Amino acid sequence: MTAVSRPGDPVITPALVAEHGLTPDEYERLINMLGRTPTFTELGVVSALWSEHCSYKHSRPVLKTLPTTAPWVLQGPGENAGVISIGDGLAVAFKIESHNHPSAVEPYQGAATGVGGILRDVFTMGARPIAMLNSLRFGSLDTPRVRYLVGGVVKGIGDYGNCMGVPTVAGDVMFDAAYEGNPLVNAMCVGILREDELIRAKAEGVGNTIMAVGARTGRDGIHGASFASEDLSHENDAKRPRVQVGDPFTEKLLLEATLELIASGDCVAIQDMGAAGLTSSSAEMAERGDVGIVIDTSKVPARETGMTPYEILLSESQERMLVVVKKGREQTVRDILTKWDLHAAVIGEVIAEPVYRVVEGDRVVAEFPGTRLVTDCPQYHPEARESEAIIALRARDVHAIAERPEEADPFWTLQQLLSSPTIASKRWIYRQYDSTVRTNTVIGPGGGDAAVLRIRGTTKALAVKTDCNGRYVYLDPRVGGQIAVAEAARNVACVGARPRAVTNCLNFGNPKRPDIFFQFREAVGGMGDACRALDTPVTGGNVSLYNESPLGAVYPTPTIGMVGVIDNVAHITRLRFTEVGDAIVLLGEPTNELGASEYLSWIHGVVAGAPPACNLTQERALIDALLESIAAGHVRSAHDCSEGGLAVALAECAMADTDAMMGAEVNLTPWAALPLRALLFGEAQGRVVISTANADAVIAVAKRFGVPATRIGTVQPATSGLCITIGTRTVSAPLAPLADAFHEAIPRAMRRAPAETVSSAVAAGATN
């Protein structure tokens, strides 16, 4: 058969090809594949599937360098979500993805549909979602538009997750001018399944039926994948129609129907209709199974009249699935979907002929040979060259930066850092999320370095966390990539979990720029280094490029979603001090490192210097020592040292919970030779602050693993405040002003002005 243009379809011109995001070389590649000029529908299909968002055409060769296998990995990259075994016949499915561009132009729906999409990725594997996480990056809260974006994104995440009955339990949020024009909104989902319930999105079985299930198809979100593959500009407000509209109540029904459908054994494969909608789901399922398929767009349930095949194929309407059903079982599938008040329609079948064919009734509107629609996608190997400006920034002697007069009092500096929105409590944000629904949450937001969820019917629990410091990656991509993994691993280890695997969301600028592709290549290399050293394979993720605006590119932000396993819930450990008289022990050591720190950025407005060194061998030893001490019952609390350094970590242990604050008396004299601000606010890696009733035992375990361990103080009543001695100098402060700075910084910023309307906030963004 030969595909033909529909009456009324536009003529294919160079301008139309360019409008669809294809280069002249890519268009020539398409013509050579087809042996003819494409139809308008075929042009639309290829524009979506060959977009950066769907094809990974600039990133795939680099991603292949990451470690992806381990005995516990059941499903690695290439499916809807990664899956690892956790023993006892149980498995965990998890994935992180971005919804950056949609959230920049329509923060509420952009964030909400990001949550909906990642939920579907997990439950299409046969897993019941048990937790949501998010990783968010915004510009300065001094900017009205940023406050508008923060409010919309947080509400979108909260509303969708809350309606679904899936707790949002953890994440990370940072604020920096680098994200002013292009916020990052990354959503992660974690689900539980039995290993024998795992299902994959692989079409097979000639004669089997292809069914569309869930919501009807509309015109929302058309070209959403292409929109995610271009730089943001001042004109992006006009692209609001490319942002999907979510319905969490329909998604909840779809979740239950999908899990029942999988349990019925009537389906062969299920795929979410996510980016590029029906196009990507059908083409990718066919490619995985190396089979042909035919799709009839006239049979796709539509909620709008007169939709063309082009629109139906590219629509990104939410809450839809594509299902390959065993022939003869169609009515059973309909019955299951009807029970949940959802649609199920036969729209095609798996065929022996090696083609990807789209028809509209009797007319063929698109046809591609074999699976080449996916496999013939171009791949690029861009030039990679580090920016001379960044080399100079990294080489800057930041120790020569003069202190401000106020820094004569270290507690002034500490209080200022605690009020930095990046460090400050995110309680204003996470209180808008239901973090305890389904009652599996043992540690929720703010209670530990990672969230912890019990696994019912077992003694096990999961620890989950997202993390990345984009400033580190900006100044040294390789080291920054290593630290992103290492810190996420320390986070889950601090709550008592063995780090097991990661998913990643790689947020970068335009890969065609040599300096950006250098950042990408080196950051991925650093991630790979750390994943191999810590035995945490990458099971999947997402690449989000073109995160740029007229203000420039975002910091390179390879967000890590880490999953750890706790074999015994008795080993769960929180971050705050709890018992007066407990010893405070520092695992790891302070160093004379100040580069890339929050101190330099927030106190001095300087982003420069080399980020702290990352010794992956020591990171592994630290995790092993910490977990052994926790399992032996020696550790009462554990908290990673990260942004803001040792002083901030100590303050957080003391006043993270305003209802149960504890004081601390600390002696840092062993490191008195270090510059004071490096000692207190430097961000040396590989450090954890713990409290314990048996310091000698903790130190003995650490010594066996070659980890420096020093008793640095004692937990005191809250009335004692925080007291730090360094040599002959002792400084102290009450906890109340520190707690006020930490807990009230973001609420104060968000109260700064009335909520802007969408139009006024967008207009403000166009002038920034």
Solvent accessible surface area in square Angstrom, and as a share of the most:
residue,aa,sasa,rsa
1,M,157,0.70
2,T,88,0.51
3,A,7,0.06
4,V,75,0.43
5,S,69,0.44
6,R,46,0.17
7,P,104,0.66
8,G,81,0.78
9,D,30,0.16
10,P,62,0.39
11,V,120,0.69
12,I,35,0.18
13,T,55,0.32
14,P,119,0.75
15,A,75,0.58
16,L,24,0.12
17,V,8,0.05
18,A,68,0.52
19,E,139,0.62
20,H,13,0.06
21,G,56,0.54
22,L,9,0.04
23,T,53,0.31
24,P,113,0.71
25,D,113,0.59
26,E,3,0.01
27,Y,38,0.14
28,E,90,0.40
29,R,106,0.39
30,L,0,0.00
31,I,46,0.23
32,N,105,0.54
33,M,10,0.05
34,L,27,0.13
35,G,68,0.65
36,R,64,0.23
37,T,82,0.47
38,P,4,0.02
39,T,7,0.04
40,F,31,0.13
41,T,2,0.01
42,E,0,0.00
43,L,0,0.00
44,G,0,0.00
45,V,1,0.00
46,V,0,0.00
47,S,3,0.02
48,A,4,0.03
49,L,10,0.05
50,W,1,0.00
51,S,9,0.06
52,E,7,0.03
53,H,37,0.16
54,C,26,0.15
55,S,7,0.05
56,Y,42,0.16
57,K,16,0.07
58,H,8,0.04
59,S,0,0.00
60,R,91,0.33
61,P,31,0.19
62,V,17,0.10
63,L,35,0.18
64,K,146,0.62
65,T,82,0.48
66,L,15,0.07
67,P,28,0.18
68,T,40,0.24
69,T,115,0.67
70,A,22,0.17
71,P,129,0.81
72,W,34,0.12
73,V,26,0.15
74,L,55,0.27
75,Q,26,0.12
76,G,15,0.14
77,P,66,0.42
78,G,56,0.54
79,E,21,0.10
80,N,10,0.05
81,A,2,0.01
82,G,0,0.00
83,V,0,0.00
84,I,0,0.00
85,S,26,0.16
86,I,14,0.07
87,G,30,0.29
88,D,102,0.53
89,G,29,0.27
90,L,19,0.10
91,A,0,0.00
92,V,0,0.00
93,A,0,0.00
94,F,0,0.00
95,K,16,0.07
96,I,0,0.00
97,E,55,0.25
98,S,9,0.06
99,H,32,0.14
100,N,4,0.02
101,H,4,0.02
102,P,10,0.06
103,S,0,0.00
104,A,4,0.03
105,V,9,0.05
106,E,38,0.17
107,P,2,0.01
108,Y,71,0.27
109,Q,40,0.18
110,G,0,0.00
111,A,1,0.01
112,A,4,0.03
113,T,2,0.01
114,G,10,0.10
115,V,3,0.02
116,G,0,0.00
117,G,15,0.14
118,I,1,0.00
119,L,0,0.00
120,R,2,0.01
121,D,11,0.06
122,V,0,0.00
123,F,0,0.00
124,T,0,0.00
125,M,0,0.00
126,G,8,0.07
127,A,0,0.00
128,R,72,0.26
129,P,2,0.01
130,I,13,0.07
131,A,0,0.00
132,M,3,0.01
133,L,1,0.01
134,N,6,0.03
135,S,2,0.01
136,L,0,0.00
137,R,1,0.00
138,F,1,0.01
139,G,1,0.01
140,S,38,0.25
141,L,6,0.03
142,D,100,0.52
143,T,24,0.14
144,P,55,0.35
145,R,34,0.12
146,V,1,0.01
147,R,18,0.06
148,Y,30,0.11
149,L,3,0.01
150,V,1,0.00
151,G,25,0.24
152,G,14,0.13
153,V,0,0.00
154,V,0,0.00
155,K,107,0.45
156,G,0,0.00
157,I,4,0.02
158,G,1,0.01
159,D,43,0.22
160,Y,4,0.01
161,G,0,0.00
162,N,62,0.32
163,C,49,0.29
164,M,2,0.01
165,G,18,0.17
166,V,4,0.02
167,P,1,0.00
168,T,2,0.01
169,V,0,0.00
170,A,16,0.12
171,G,22,0.21
172,D,18,0.09
173,V,12,0.07
174,M,24,0.11
175,F,19,0.08
176,D,24,0.12
177,A,76,0.59
178,A,28,0.21
179,Y,5,0.02
180,E,29,0.13
181,G,25,0.24
182,N,2,0.01
183,P,2,0.01
184,L,1,0.01
185,V,3,0.02
186,N,1,0.01
187,A,5,0.04
188,M,0,0.00
189,C,0,0.00
190,V,0,0.00
191,G,0,0.00
192,I,32,0.16
193,L,4,0.02
194,R,111,0.40
195,E,62,0.28
196,D,124,0.64
197,E,78,0.35
198,L,31,0.15
199,I,21,0.11
200,R,96,0.35
201,A,0,0.00
202,K,89,0.38
203,A,1,0.01
204,E,78,0.35
205,G,35,0.34
206,V,99,0.57
207,G,16,0.16
208,N,20,0.10
209,T,8,0.05
210,I,3,0.02
211,M,0,0.00
212,A,9,0.07
213,V,5,0.03
214,G,0,0.00
215,A,28,0.22
216,R,93,0.34
217,T,2,0.01
218,G,0,0.00
219,R,86,0.31
220,D,21,0.11
221,G,0,0.00
222,I,29,0.15
223,H,35,0.16
224,G,9,0.08
225,A,2,0.02
226,S,19,0.12
227,F,0,0.00
228,A,18,0.14
229,S,20,0.13
230,E,51,0.23
231,D,56,0.29
232,L,10,0.05
233,S,48,0.31
234,H,89,0.40
235,E,119,0.53
236,N,6,0.03
237,D,55,0.28
238,A,85,0.66
239,K,51,0.22
240,R,57,0.21
241,P,95,0.60
242,R,62,0.23
243,V,7,0.04
244,Q,10,0.04
245,V,81,0.47
246,G,16,0.15
247,D,58,0.30
248,P,20,0.13
249,F,134,0.56
250,T,25,0.14
251,E,0,0.00
252,K,61,0.26
253,L,58,0.29
254,L,0,0.00
255,L,3,0.01
256,E,30,0.13
257,A,1,0.00
258,T,4,0.02
259,L,29,0.14
260,E,56,0.25
261,L,2,0.01
262,I,25,0.13
263,A,89,0.69
264,S,48,0.31
265,G,32,0.31
266,D,8,0.04
267,C,11,0.07
268,V,32,0.18
269,A,0,0.00
270,I,1,0.00
271,Q,11,0.05
272,D,10,0.05
273,M,3,0.01
274,G,19,0.19
275,A,32,0.25
276,A,2,0.02
277,G,0,0.00
278,L,1,0.00
279,T,0,0.00
280,S,7,0.05
281,S,0,0.00
282,S,1,0.01
283,A,4,0.03
284,E,42,0.19
285,M,3,0.01
286,A,5,0.04
287,E,56,0.25
288,R,62,0.23
289,G,15,0.14
290,D,112,0.58
291,V,27,0.16
292,G,2,0.02
293,I,3,0.01
294,V,28,0.16
295,I,0,0.00
296,D,16,0.08
297,T,1,0.01
298,S,72,0.46
299,K,114,0.48
300,V,10,0.06
301,P,24,0.15
302,A,36,0.28
303,R,118,0.43
304,E,61,0.27
305,T,126,0.73
306,G,67,0.64
307,M,19,0.09
308,T,39,0.22
309,P,1,0.01
310,Y,23,0.09
311,E,34,0.15
312,I,11,0.05
313,L,0,0.00
314,L,3,0.02
315,S,0,0.00
316,E,4,0.02
317,S,0,0.00
318,Q,9,0.04
319,E,5,0.02
320,R,4,0.01
321,M,1,0.00
322,L,2,0.01
323,V,1,0.00
324,V,1,0.01
325,V,0,0.00
326,K,78,0.33
327,K,144,0.61
328,G,63,0.61
329,R,100,0.37
330,E,29,0.13
331,Q,104,0.46
332,T,57,0.33
333,V,0,0.00
334,R,82,0.30
335,D,78,0.40
336,I,15,0.08
337,L,1,0.01
338,T,96,0.56
339,K,132,0.56
340,W,64,0.23
341,D,122,0.63
342,L,17,0.08
343,H,73,0.32
344,A,19,0.14
345,A,20,0.16
346,V,46,0.26
347,I,1,0.00
348,G,14,0.13
349,E,71,0.32
350,V,0,0.00
351,I,26,0.13
352,A,80,0.62
353,E,79,0.36
354,P,91,0.57
355,V,17,0.10
356,Y,5,0.02
357,R,16,0.06
358,V,0,0.00
359,V,19,0.11
360,E,37,0.17
361,G,39,0.37
362,D,154,0.80
363,R,81,0.30
364,V,13,0.07
365,V,1,0.00
366,A,0,0.00
367,E,23,0.10
368,F,1,0.00
369,P,43,0.27
370,G,19,0.18
371,T,28,0.16
372,R,98,0.36
373,L,2,0.01
374,V,45,0.26
375,T,79,0.46
376,D,34,0.18
377,C,17,0.10
378,P,5,0.03
379,Q,80,0.35
380,Y,70,0.27
381,H,145,0.65
382,P,28,0.18
383,E,103,0.46
384,A,28,0.21
385,R,133,0.49
386,E,30,0.13
387,S,27,0.17
388,E,136,0.61
389,A,69,0.53
390,I,12,0.06
391,I,67,0.34
392,A,65,0.50
393,L,53,0.26
394,R,59,0.21
395,A,84,0.65
396,R,115,0.42
397,D,90,0.47
398,V,6,0.03
399,H,75,0.33
400,A,75,0.58
401,I,23,0.12
402,A,83,0.64
403,E,92,0.41
404,R,93,0.34
405,P,121,0.76
406,E,72,0.32
407,E,12,0.05
408,A,77,0.59
409,D,71,0.37
410,P,7,0.04
411,F,14,0.06
412,W,59,0.21
413,T,1,0.01
414,L,3,0.01
415,Q,64,0.29
416,Q,60,0.27
417,L,0,0.00
418,L,0,0.00
419,S,31,0.20
420,S,1,0.01
421,P,16,0.10
422,T,15,0.09
423,I,12,0.06
424,A,1,0.01
425,S,10,0.07
426,K,37,0.16
427,R,51,0.18
428,W,68,0.24
429,I,4,0.02
430,Y,52,0.20
431,R,172,0.63
432,Q,64,0.29
433,Y,19,0.07
434,D,52,0.27
435,S,21,0.14
436,T,85,0.50
437,V,45,0.26
438,R,94,0.34
439,T,88,0.51
440,N,14,0.07
441,T,24,0.14
442,V,36,0.21
443,I,3,0.02
444,G,20,0.19
445,P,31,0.20
446,G,46,0.44
447,G,28,0.27
448,G,13,0.12
449,D,10,0.05
450,A,3,0.03
451,A,1,0.01
452,V,0,0.00
453,L,0,0.00
454,R,94,0.34
455,I,10,0.05
456,R,145,0.53
457,G,87,0.84
458,T,46,0.27
459,T,86,0.50
460,K,25,0.10
461,A,0,0.00
462,L,0,0.00
463,A,0,0.00
464,V,0,0.00
465,K,27,0.11
466,T,0,0.00
467,D,8,0.04
468,C,1,0.01
469,N,8,0.04
470,G,2,0.02
471,R,16,0.06
472,Y,3,0.01
473,V,0,0.00
474,Y,51,0.19
475,L,0,0.00
476,D,29,0.15
477,P,5,0.03
478,R,90,0.33
479,V,32,0.19
480,G,2,0.02
481,G,0,0.00
482,Q,25,0.11
483,I,2,0.01
484,A,2,0.02
485,V,0,0.00
486,A,0,0.00
487,E,8,0.04
488,A,0,0.00
489,A,0,0.00
490,R,1,0.00
491,N,7,0.04
492,V,0,0.00
493,A,0,0.00
494,C,0,0.00
495,V,1,0.00
496,G,10,0.09
497,A,0,0.00
498,R,80,0.29
499,P,5,0.03
500,R,64,0.23
501,A,0,0.00
502,V,0,0.00
503,T,0,0.00
504,N,6,0.03
505,C,0,0.00
506,L,0,0.00
507,N,0,0.00
508,F,0,0.00
509,G,1,0.01
510,N,26,0.13
511,P,2,0.01
512,K,124,0.53
513,R,91,0.33
514,P,32,0.20
515,D,30,0.16
516,I,5,0.03
517,F,12,0.05
518,F,32,0.14
519,Q,9,0.04
520,F,3,0.01
521,R,100,0.36
522,E,30,0.13
523,A,0,0.00
524,V,0,0.00
525,G,13,0.13
526,G,0,0.00
527,M,0,0.00
528,G,1,0.01
529,D,35,0.18
530,A,0,0.00
531,C,2,0.01
532,R,129,0.47
533,A,35,0.27
534,L,7,0.04
535,D,64,0.33
536,T,0,0.00
537,P,5,0.03
538,V,4,0.02
539,T,1,0.00
540,G,10,0.09
541,G,17,0.16
542,N,7,0.03
543,V,3,0.02
544,S,8,0.05
545,L,5,0.03
546,Y,17,0.07
547,N,0,0.00
548,E,15,0.07
549,S,16,0.10
550,P,80,0.50
551,L,94,0.47
552,G,33,0.31
553,A,27,0.21
554,V,6,0.03
555,Y,20,0.08
556,P,1,0.01
557,T,0,0.00
558,P,0,0.00
559,T,1,0.00
560,I,0,0.00
561,G,0,0.00
562,M,0,0.00
563,V,0,0.00
564,G,0,0.00
565,V,16,0.09
566,I,2,0.01
567,D,95,0.49
568,N,60,0.31
569,V,61,0.35
570,A,82,0.63
571,H,51,0.23
572,I,27,0.14
573,T,6,0.03
574,R,103,0.38
575,L,15,0.08
576,R,68,0.25
577,F,0,0.00
578,T,50,0.29
579,E,81,0.36
580,V,86,0.49
581,G,46,0.44
582,D,7,0.04
583,A,5,0.04
584,I,0,0.00
585,V,0,0.00
586,L,0,0.00
587,L,3,0.02
588,G,6,0.06
589,E,82,0.37
590,P,8,0.05
591,T,51,0.30
592,N,72,0.37
593,E,43,0.19
594,L,2,0.01
595,G,5,0.05
596,A,1,0.01
597,S,0,0.00
598,E,6,0.03
599,Y,0,0.00
600,L,0,0.00
601,S,25,0.16
602,W,111,0.39
603,I,9,0.04
604,H,39,0.17
605,G,65,0.63
606,V,21,0.12
607,V,37,0.21
608,A,1,0.00
609,G,2,0.02
610,A,54,0.41
611,P,9,0.06
612,P,1,0.01
613,A,69,0.54
614,C,20,0.12
615,N,86,0.44
616,L,26,0.13
617,T,107,0.62
618,Q,65,0.29
619,E,2,0.01
620,R,81,0.29
621,A,16,0.12
622,L,4,0.02
623,I,3,0.02
624,D,28,0.15
625,A,2,0.01
626,L,1,0.01
627,L,20,0.10
628,E,61,0.27
629,S,2,0.01
630,I,8,0.04
631,A,56,0.44
632,A,59,0.45
633,G,63,0.61
634,H,44,0.19
635,V,20,0.11
636,R,102,0.37
637,S,0,0.00
638,A,1,0.01
639,H,19,0.09
640,D,3,0.02
641,C,0,0.00
642,S,24,0.16
643,E,25,0.11
644,G,0,0.00
645,G,1,0.01
646,L,0,0.00
647,A,2,0.01
648,V,2,0.01
649,A,3,0.02
650,L,0,0.00
651,A,0,0.00
652,E,27,0.12
653,C,1,0.01
654,A,2,0.02
655,M,0,0.00
656,A,22,0.17
657,D,50,0.26
658,T,53,0.31
659,D,138,0.72
660,A,36,0.28
661,M,47,0.21
662,M,25,0.11
663,G,0,0.00
664,A,1,0.00
665,E,94,0.42
666,V,2,0.01
667,N,70,0.36
668,L,0,0.00
669,T,56,0.33
670,P,89,0.56
671,W,25,0.09
672,A,49,0.38
673,A,108,0.84
674,L,39,0.20
675,P,57,0.36
676,L,53,0.27
677,R,21,0.08
678,A,1,0.01
679,L,1,0.00
680,L,2,0.01
681,F,6,0.03
682,G,1,0.01
683,E,3,0.01
684,A,4,0.03
685,Q,19,0.09
686,G,15,0.14
687,R,1,0.00
688,V,0,0.00
689,V,0,0.00
690,I,0,0.00
691,S,0,0.00
692,T,0,0.00
693,A,80,0.62
694,N,65,0.33
695,A,8,0.06
696,D,115,0.59
697,A,21,0.16
698,V,1,0.01
699,I,54,0.27
700,A,56,0.43
701,V,13,0.08
702,A,1,0.01
703,K,164,0.69
704,R,159,0.58
705,F,64,0.27
706,G,48,0.47
707,V,7,0.04
708,P,49,0.31
709,A,23,0.18
710,T,36,0.21
711,R,130,0.47
712,I,3,0.01
713,G,11,0.11
714,T,33,0.19
715,V,0,0.00
716,Q,41,0.18
717,P,55,0.35
718,A,39,0.30
719,T,136,0.79
720,S,58,0.37
721,G,3,0.02
722,L,0,0.00
723,C,29,0.18
724,I,3,0.02
725,T,29,0.17
726,I,21,0.11
727,G,32,0.31
728,T,151,0.88
729,R,107,0.39
730,T,79,0.46
731,V,23,0.13
732,S,70,0.45
733,A,15,0.12
734,P,88,0.55
735,L,6,0.03
736,A,67,0.52
737,P,48,0.30
738,L,1,0.00
739,A,8,0.06
740,D,63,0.33
741,A,7,0.06
742,F,17,0.07
743,H,10,0.04
744,E,52,0.23
745,A,14,0.11
746,I,1,0.00
747,P,19,0.12
748,R,110,0.40
749,A,3,0.02
750,M,30,0.13
751,R,161,0.59
752,R,123,0.45
753,A,38,0.29
754,P,121,0.76
755,A,102,0.79
756,E,46,0.21
757,T,87,0.51
758,V,67,0.38
759,S,83,0.54
760,S,54,0.35
761,A,0,0.00
762,V,27,0.15
763,A,59,0.46
764,A,34,0.27
765,G,16,0.16
766,A,47,0.36
767,T,116,0.67
768,N,74,0.38
